[in-house]
Structures are given as C-alpha cells and as structure tokens.
C-alpha cells in the first residue's frame, strides 16, 4: 500500500506542475498559476502523509501548508503594492 500511495503522490505532484504551467500559459499571471501548484503540492503531501505516518511527515505536510498560505498572501498583496 505504501508504494501505491507514494506513486500516487508523485503523480499528483506531476499533475500539479503541468496544471500550473498550463494555468500560467493561459493567463500569463503567476497569481493564477501559483495557487494551482500549491494546492496540488498540498494534496501530494497529504497522500504522502497517509503512506508514512511519522512526525517528520507531519512536519513536512504542515510546512507545505504554511508555505502555501504565506505564498497566497504574498501573491494577493503584490498587485496592491505595484499600483501607483
């Protein structure tokens, strides 16, 4: 079961990268593409957490979620900072 979950996490990560590239290619805005990538990475982290439940895995999943939240705040604040 662990190998299946690890492979699933890898597939979700690859799908996230491809989805983020597609979102950026269509919109040409990082504010559209970054949340897509970070949502997929969060999902992959949670799948990986299901494969290996340890404190290290929990900390990695929490770190990914924290980075996602900080990046979302930063991307949302960036347009306001650029306006004259």
C-alpha positions in Angstrom: 0.0 0.0 0.0 2.8 2.4 0.8 4.3 2.1 -2.7 0.9 2.8 -4.3 0.5 6.0 -2.1 4.0 7.1 -2.9 3.4 6.7 -6.6 0.1 8.5 -6.3 1.8 11.4 -4.5 4.3 11.6 -7.4 1.5 11.6 -10.0 -0.3 14.3 -8.1 2.9 16.4 -8.0 3.5 15.9 -11.7 -0.1 16.8 -12.5 0.3 19.9 -10.3 3.3 21.1 -12.2 1.6 20.5 -15.6 -1.5 22.3 -14.4 0.4 25.2 -13.1 2.3 25.5 -16.3 -1.0 25.4 -18.2 -2.6 28.0 -16.0 0.4 30.3 -16.4 0.4 29.8 -20.2 -3.2 30.6 -20.5 -3.4 33.6 -18.0 0.2 34.8 -18.0 -0.3 35.6 -14.3 1.7 34.0 -11.6 -1.2 34.8 -9.2 -3.3 32.4 -11.2 -0.7 29.6 -11.5 0.9 29.5 -8.1 -2.2 28.6 -6.1 -2.9 25.7 -8.5 0.6 24.4 -8.0 0.5 24.8 -4.2 -2.9 23.1 -4.0 -1.6 20.0 -5.8 1.5 20.0 -3.7 -0.6 20.1 -0.6 -2.6 17.2 -1.9 0.6 15.2 -2.7 1.9 16.0 0.8 -1.3 14.6 2.4 -1.2 11.5 0.3 2.5 11.0 1.3 1.5 11.5 4.9 -1.0 8.7 4.6 1.8 6.4 3.3 4.2 7.2 6.1 2.7 8.5 9.3 5.5 9.9 11.3 6.3 13.2 13.0 8.7 14.0 10.1 5.9 13.5 7.6 3.5 15.6 9.7 6.0 18.4 9.8 6.6 18.3 6.1 2.9 18.4 5.4 2.5 21.3 7.8 5.4 23.2 6.2 3.9 22.8 2.7 0.5 24.1 4.0 2.3 27.0 5.8 4.3 27.9 2.6 1.0 27.7 0.6 -0.7 30.2 3.0 2.3 32.6 3.0 2.6 32.5 -0.8 -1.1 33.1 -1.2 -0.9 36.1 1.0 2.2 37.4 -0.8 0.6 36.9 -4.3 -2.6 38.6 -3.2 -0.6 41.6 -1.7 1.7 42.0 -4.7 -0.8 43.7 -7.1 -1.7 46.2 -4.4 2.0 47.1 -3.9 2.6 47.7 -7.6 -0.2 50.2 -8.2 0.9 53.8 -8.2 
